Amino acid sequence: MSYTLIGAPVSLYTGKVRGYLRWKNVPFREELATREVYKQVILPRVGWSVIPVVIHHDGSPDGVTLQDTTEIIDHVEQAEPGPSVYPDTVRQRLAALILELFGDEWMVIPAMHYRWIYNRDFAHREFGAMQNPHLSPDEQWAAAEKAVAFFSGSIQGLGVNPDTYEAIEGAYEAFLAALEAHLGEQDFLFGSRPSIADYGLLGPLYAHLLRDPESGAIMRRLAPRVAAWTERCHAPQEALSGTFLPDDEIPAGVMDILRMFAAQQLPVLLDTAQALSAWGEAHPDEVEIPRILGFHKAKIGHGERVVETDRAVIPYPLWMLQRVTDFLASLQGEERAAAEEMLRSIGAEILIGFRLPFRLTRSHFKLARA
Ligand SMILES: N[C@@H](CCC(=O)N[C@@H](CS)C(=O)NCC(=O)O)C(=O)O
């Protein structure tokens, strides 16, 4: 049994899956997501244009099509033997679920900011080479205009604009400092084994923030250990290696990053949950949830450098938050007490007993009401 990973070097979420599949030691082949591949494979199988897509060749005629990195990783975790990237213990598992969400859906802000403000031409060439590898560089460039306009235009919706540049860079540098300090003690977030949280952070940190030249230079200068960790997660020397720290320990540097989640991303998620509730009431018969539910005011930045800006209300991250709250709801007794204590100490006590307005699921590779 083997897998095909359809994606690209330039793609944030492809890097997350590539690093994971390599560590998990599963046989896979990577196929570049050219225009032709979008047309022939991705659209027929998934229904919309997105990468990465994984096909698990499980012996069935078409194989199993997987999209969304979280679902891809969960599928492989179920299907393949060997150590897991999900810690078994309560605090580490809770922290790992939270930090996957933080990496995937909040660190995408600096990832998109640095790419489209500092590395635009590089990214444009990379998009061109991905879409039409057979064309000349000039033709590739011209053919990539549309995709570049789409992705670079999407930074507005993430809250990236001239008013927020400085706050985004300040928050990113504070994040780098916390992770850099932690990596002086440990190889990965929770010890010597990479976790789902390492892969969540790998997405933005690899394809954009390390691989794009201008931001790569910044990372190597400010946080060389983070650069080395990024390379280690993306291209592990040894598969299936390492262990999580004993006694369910959450190292201090990881606690610092969890506090960044609670202070920065969580308020936006809570506001998004309110918008989802209003949408649900206004559309009682609709199952598929739009990718964007209008705009709201959101605070972006760290510490003293926080600015309020317009940002799209993006409901998808609530599906990842639901994984966190489902895990919390499954706990009892001492385990629940340990989880709640951790939430209090990072400033996320509001998640204790928190429920989304209704359950979310993914249907036909899109977000939907369960
Ligand atoms: N949550 C998704 C995000 C995938 C995603 O946003 N992929 C980007 C490329 S790295 C894309 O194809 N975006 C197209 C779009 O958002 O319309 C996942 O984990 O797979």
PDBQT file of the ligand as one rigid body, heavy atoms in Angstrom, charges set to zero:
ROOT
HETATM    1  N1  LIG A 401      -6.909  23.558   6.082  1.00  0.00    +0.000 N 
HETATM    2  C1  LIG A 401      -6.434  23.128   4.787  1.00  0.00    +0.000 C 
HETATM    3  C2  LIG A 401      -5.763  24.309   4.102  1.00  0.00    +0.000 C 
HETATM    4  C3  LIG A 401      -5.254  23.986   2.699  1.00  0.00    +0.000 C 
HETATM    5  C4  LIG A 401      -4.876  25.259   1.943  1.00  0.00    +0.000 C 
HETATM    6  O1  LIG A 401      -5.284  26.383   2.288  1.00  0.00    +0.000 OA
HETATM    7  N2  LIG A 401      -4.059  25.069   0.900  1.00  0.00    +0.000 N 
HETATM    8  C5  LIG A 401      -3.678  26.176   0.043  1.00  0.00    +0.000 C 
HETATM    9  C6  LIG A 401      -2.321  25.952  -0.555  1.00  0.00    +0.000 C 
HETATM   10  S1  LIG A 401      -1.046  25.759   0.658  1.00  0.00    +0.000 SA
HETATM   11  C7  LIG A 401      -4.674  26.235  -1.089  1.00  0.00    +0.000 C 
HETATM   12  O2  LIG A 401      -4.651  25.409  -1.995  1.00  0.00    +0.000 OA
HETATM   13  N3  LIG A 401      -5.599  27.171  -1.024  1.00  0.00    +0.000 N 
HETATM   14  C8  LIG A 401      -6.618  27.355  -2.024  1.00  0.00    +0.000 C 
HETATM   15  C9  LIG A 401      -7.734  28.137  -1.455  1.00  0.00    +0.000 C 
HETATM   16  O3  LIG A 401      -7.697  28.407  -0.248  1.00  0.00    +0.000 OA
HETATM   17  O4  LIG A 401      -8.672  28.476  -2.190  1.00  0.00    +0.000 OA
HETATM   18  C10 LIG A 401      -5.507  21.955   4.984  1.00  0.00    +0.000 C 
HETATM   19  O5  LIG A 401      -5.050  21.740   6.121  1.00  0.00    +0.000 OA
HETATM   20  O6  LIG A 401      -5.286  21.204   4.031  1.00  0.00    +0.000 OA
ENDROOT
TORSDOF 0
